[in-house]
């Protein structure tokens, strides 16, 4: 009888232990699922940022290589008595990518105020020029679609400061390229890339333009 009571008394303890194990396992699974969800979300953001970068680089290439836009910029330069000593006729996305990584180094030594000073002094991008380039892009279905995608890109603002910018990721990608474009213009008189970067920068309301 004593043994029977002892056996009966163990049942609540066994049940409690089983419940504890179940809750522990469920808690662990919840943490794993939560971690996987966060990790997947972060991976999606990284992938989307890479996609934005590639879209931006390709759009720059397409605009720079557009013959009509080249003529518009050349005409704008010549109307002010400026004759470029050299000109970029064809540029590839791989070259833009290389310029970007070189620009990451350059941008550490070139201030935003320096770039803005060059822009203002040389009147590299005015409303009339923006309007002419925009008109060409609007007529080109492919270019127009790419510019629309850029302008509809997600913000991915990570703090209060970047939340003030509409396109922080794209603007941060453009800035190193603007540094390279400025060097090409000031040292070798090649304005095309710089002006296209400025055009896109104005369209995206970048903080450095």
Residue pairs with C-beta under 8 A, 6 or more apart in sequence:
45 156
48 154
48 156
49 156
49 169
52 150
52 153
52 169
52 170
52 173
53 173
54 93
55 146
55 149
55 150
56 150
56 170
56 173
56 174
56 200
57 93
57 96
57 97
57 100
58 93
58 146
59 143
59 146
59 147
59 150
59 200
60 96
60 177
60 193
60 196
60 197
60 200
61 91
61 92
61 93
61 96
62 142
62 143
62 146
63 69
63 133
63 137
63 143
63 196
63 199
63 200
64 70
64 88
64 91
64 192
64 193
64 196
65 89
65 90
65 91
66 136
66 140
66 143
68 136
69 133
69 136
69 137
69 196
70 87
70 89
70 192
72 129
72 132
72 133
72 136
73 129
73 133
73 191
73 192
73 195
74 84
74 87
76 129
76 132
77 83
77 84
77 191
80 123
82 191
84 189
84 190
84 191
84 192
85 188
85 189
85 190
86 188
86 189
86 190
87 190
87 192
88 184
88 190
88 192
88 193
91 193
96 177
99 176
99 177
99 180
99 193
100 173
100 176
100 177
100 180
101 176
102 176
102 180
103 175
103 176
103 177
103 178
103 179
103 180
104 176
106 176
106 179
106 180
106 183
107 175
107 176
107 179
110 179
110 182
112 175
112 207
112 208
114 182
115 178
115 179
115 182
115 208
116 208
116 209
118 124
118 182
118 185
118 186
119 125
119 198
119 209
122 185
124 185
124 191
124 194
124 195
124 198
125 195
125 198
125 199
125 202
129 195
129 199
130 199
130 202
133 199
134 203
136 143
137 143
137 144
137 147
138 144
147 200
147 203
150 167
150 170
150 200
150 203
150 204
151 167
151 203
151 204
153 167
153 169
153 170
155 162
155 163
155 165
155 166
155 167
155 168
155 169
156 168
156 169
157 163
157 165
157 168
162 168
165 171
165 205
165 206
165 207
166 204
166 205
167 204
167 205
167 206
170 204
170 206
171 201
171 204
171 206
171 207
171 208
174 197
174 200
174 201
174 204
174 206
174 208
175 206
175 208
177 193
177 197
178 194
178 197
178 198
178 201
178 208
180 193
181 193
181 194
181 195
181 196
181 197
181 198
182 194
184 190
184 193
184 194
185 191
185 194
198 209
201 208
201 209
202 209
